[in-house]
């Protein structure tokens, strides 16, 4: 009574739903992470070649406010 290697592996695992539906659920579940990646990428792209860098993002509105208050 020896079993061949094919007889030992008879369990087949199948997904409950299609892979596309599962993929969309994961994308929706982790949407906040993708927003963070896109916002960071845009922020770096805008201020990468400036001398003050991201500091200019905060400095510019402060300077504008000071000028308009005079």
C-alpha positions as CSV (number, residue, x, y, z in Angstrom):
1,X,0.0,0.0,0.0
2,X,2.4,2.6,-1.0
3,X,1.1,6.0,-2.1
4,X,2.5,7.9,-5.0
5,X,3.5,11.5,-4.7
6,X,0.4,12.6,-6.6
7,X,-1.9,10.8,-4.2
8,X,-0.4,12.7,-1.2
9,X,-1.3,16.1,-2.6
10,X,-5.0,16.1,-3.2
11,X,-6.1,19.2,-1.3
12,X,-6.8,22.1,-3.6
13,X,-7.3,25.6,-2.0
14,X,-9.6,28.0,-3.9
15,X,-10.4,31.6,-3.2
16,X,-13.8,32.4,-1.8
17,X,-14.3,35.2,-4.3
18,X,-12.4,36.4,-7.4
19,X,-9.0,37.9,-7.1
20,X,-10.1,41.2,-8.6
21,X,-12.8,41.8,-5.9
22,X,-10.3,40.9,-3.2
23,X,-7.7,43.3,-4.7
24,X,-10.2,46.2,-4.8
25,X,-11.1,45.5,-1.2
26,X,-7.5,45.8,-0.2
27,X,-7.0,49.0,-2.2
28,X,-10.0,50.5,-0.5
29,X,-8.9,49.3,3.0
30,X,-5.4,50.9,2.6
31,X,-6.4,54.0,0.7
32,X,-5.0,56.3,3.3
33,X,-1.5,55.0,2.7
34,X,-1.7,55.7,-1.0
35,X,-2.9,59.2,-0.4
36,X,0.1,59.7,1.9
37,X,2.5,58.5,-0.8
38,X,1.0,60.8,-3.5
39,X,0.9,63.9,-1.2
40,X,4.5,63.3,-0.1
41,X,5.6,62.8,-3.8
42,X,3.9,66.1,-4.9
43,X,5.3,68.0,-1.9
44,X,8.8,66.9,-2.6
45,X,8.5,67.5,-6.3
46,X,7.4,71.1,-5.8
47,X,10.0,72.1,-3.1
48,X,12.9,70.0,-4.1
49,X,14.9,72.6,-6.1
50,X,14.2,75.6,-3.9
51,X,16.9,76.9,-1.6
52,X,14.7,77.0,1.5
53,X,12.9,73.7,0.7
54,X,9.8,72.8,2.6
55,X,10.5,75.7,5.0
56,X,9.3,78.0,2.2
57,X,5.9,76.3,2.4
58,X,5.3,77.8,5.9
59,X,7.4,81.0,5.4
60,X,5.5,82.3,2.4
61,X,2.0,82.6,4.1
62,X,3.6,84.2,7.2
63,X,5.4,86.8,5.0
64,X,2.2,87.5,3.0
65,X,0.2,87.9,6.2
66,X,2.8,90.3,7.7
67,X,2.8,92.4,4.5
68,X,-1.0,92.6,4.3
69,X,-1.3,93.7,8.0
70,X,0.8,96.8,7.5
